[in-house]
Each structure stands twice: as C-alpha cells, then as structure tokens.
Amino acid sequence: MDFLARRRQAMLFAAVIVFTTSSVGYSQVPKAEHIAACNAEAQRAVSAGTTSSDSPLPNAKDRHRAAEARSTKGTDQAPGGGAKSDDPQIAGMDTDGARDPAYQAAYRTCMRKAGF
C-alpha cells in the first residue's frame, strides 16, 4: 500500500471516530425536564422530612449556598426562572427551595443521578 492510500485510510478512520464519538457524550446543561423532575423530587424529599434513610444530607456547600440565597432574596435567577449557576447539579433549582439546605441536597442528588 502506498503512502497516499494509507494516509487516506487514516484520515477516514479519524473522521469516523470523531463523528461517532461526538454524539455519545452527555450534555452538560440540564434540560427543562430534568430541572422540573428534580425540583419535584427535592420538594417531595423536604416534605417527607430529613429522617428518611433515602434523604441526602446537606453538606457545607449546601448550607452556604442556602444562606446566600436567603440573603440575596432571589436576585440571581436564570432567564427561565430558578437558580442561576455554572454548576449543572444546582442550575435551575427553585429559588424558594434554594434557601433550604435539605432541598439543595435532594436537588443536587437528583441531578447527579440524571448524569449531571
């Protein structure tokens, strides 16, 4: 096989790899369905109370973000409503729920399960 034929085969192989693997990755931006489902799940978890063994426990970041949300009174919202964030695990969180560390923990856990 001559040099040009091998090069052509290598380029074709590289193109196939690039085009097939580009659609395999997960989106880093949650869709409206994910946001709505996780807000509903977080609401159920908070309503059920934190005594359940299935309820995620808030971490220090959840407590810190909740304190910030209570002090800013919802000024940092995404265009469609919900909390604005670069972190896909908390993006779109209900602004009222964002004031509760338990809600944040439940929402974050739901988003993680959804692949974010």
Secondary structure, DSSP 4 states (H G I P E B T S, - for coil): --HHHHHHHHHHHHHHHHHHHTTTSPPSS--HHHHHHHHHHHHHHHHH-TTSTTSPPP-HHHHHHHHHHHHHTT-SB-TTSSB--SSTTTTT--TTGGG-HHHHHHHHHHHHHTT-
